[in-house]
């Protein structure tokens, strides 16, 4: 009969593999159990919080960075708020052009949806750069109390990549390029 091996000696002799079906664990009473890798992933996932503006954690799809190519269209829908009577929002938008570096910009856009149109404000603060003289950031107050924000151009937005990142979570539509002229647009309030 051989010498009794320690747990460390036993475990160090085990082969290391990536393709596993089960993991050994202990239940709350200290009894050994097997847990499937799927169940283990679910348990670990539930222990890690979703990231919010107040705390670290795993990223939520609502905070995902999205990109769109302007492809010469006249406008791009950047954001559409929820239809609740009061819903704050904040997004960061970067516009990167391939032909005109001077027209690149990064901007923070913040505001809220209010029940009354005359109390609705959308604030824009440029972090660097500004759109060309024929390109504008505009807002539209929708009849269902949503706010839509567009990047528009008198002629064409040209060949640009527009990157949007949501900072304050709110339900919103995907970014979309627009062929038709958007009516009822209003100026945003520029913050220095």
N, C-alpha and C positions, 0 to 999 in steps of 0.2 A: 504494500500500500504506500503510495507516494505521500509526500508532505502536503499538508493543507495549504492551499494558495490563498493569498489575500484577494480581495475584490479588485484591487488595483492591478495585480498580476493577471487576473482573469480578463479584465477589460482591456488591458494593453495587448493581450494576445488575440483579441477579436479583429477580424478584417474590417477595414474602413470602406464603406460603399456609399454611393450616392442614391442608388435605386432601392428605396426602402418601402415596406408596406406598413410596418408598425414600429412604434418607439416604446421602450420600457419606461414606466412611470410609477409613481406611488399615489394611491388614493388618499383622501383626507384622513384615513385611519392608519396610514403607513403600510398598507398592503400593496404588494407589487401587482401592476396591471399592464396590459398592452393597450395602446391607443393608436388608432390609425393615423396616418399622416394628414388625411383630410380633416379629421376631428381635431387634431392638434393645431392645424392651421386656423381653424375656426375659433378655437379657444384663445390662441395668441392674438388673432385679429380683433377679438372682442375686448382684449385688454388694452389695445393701442387706440387712443382717442383719434377722432377726426380733427384735422387742423382747423382752427378758427382764427379770426383776427386777435383773439385773446390768448390762445394757447397753441403750443406745438402739437404735432401729431401727424397722422397720415393725411395726405392730400385728398380732398373731396373733388369729384368731377365738376362741381359748381365753381371751383376756383381754378379750373384748368385754363392754361393759356391757349388761345385759339388764333389761327392765322388765316388770312384770305388774300388771294391775289386780286388786285383791282381790275386787271385785264382790260384796261381802257374804258371801263364803264364810267358813267357820270356821277354815281354816288354809291356809297356802301352803308348799309344799316349796321351800325356798331353795337347798338344796345336798344332793347325795348323793356321797360320796367314792368313790374307786375301791375295788375289793375286794382290793387288794394287802395284804400283812401290815403294811406300814408305809408310810404315804403322808401327808406333811404337807399341810395346806391352810390357806389364809387368804382370807377374803372380806370385803368391805365391803358393808354393806346399809344403805340409807336407806329410811325409810318416810315418805311424805308424804301427809297426809290433806287432804281438801278442806273438811271441816266443823270439825275440831278441831285447830287448829294446835298446841295444847299436847301432842298425842300424837305429833307428828313426832319422829323420832329418826334418828341415824346411829350405826352400831355396827360395830366390827371383830370378826370371829369367827375364831378360829384353833384348830387342834388337829391331831390325827393319828389315823389308823386303826391300832390295834394288834391283835395276835392275841387278846389276853385282854381281856375286857370290863372287868374292874376296873382296868385300866391306861389305859383310854380317857378322855381329858379333852377337853372343848371349852371354850375360854376366850372370854369375851365382855367387851369393853370399850366402853362407850358414849362416843362422841365428843361428842354433845350429845343432850339429851332422853332420854326413856325411854318405853316403851309404856304404855298405859293400865293401870289396875290389873287389868283382866280379859284382858290380852293378854300373851303370854309368848313368849320364844325358848326352844325346847326341842330336845333331841337324842334320837335313837333309834339304838341300836346294833343293826345288822341281823345276821341269822344268818350272812351271807356275809362278815362283817367290814367291811361298809360302815358309814359313819356318815351318817345323814340329819339335817338340821337344818330345823326348822319354825318358822314364826311362827304361833302359834295363839291362838284367842280362846274364851272361855267361850260367847259368843253368836255374834257376827259380827265380822269385821274391818272391816266398813263399806266406805265408798268410799275406797280408798287406792291410791296408786301406790307400788309397791315396786321399788326399783332395786338391782340386785346387780352388784358388780364383783369379779371374781376377781383376787386379788393373787398367790397362789402357784398355779401352774398344776397342775391335776389333772383327770383325766377326771371328768365330772359330768353329771347330767341337767339338762334344761331346768327352769326354774322352772315350777311347776304349782299351780293352786288345787285344794283338796281339799274335797269335801262331807262325807265321812264323818269321824267322830271317829277320831283316830289313837291307837292304844293303845301302851303300852310306852314312853312318853316319859319322859325324865329331865331334871333341871335342868342347865343349863350353869353353869360356874364364873364368877362375875362378878369382873372385875379392876378395882380402883379406880384 
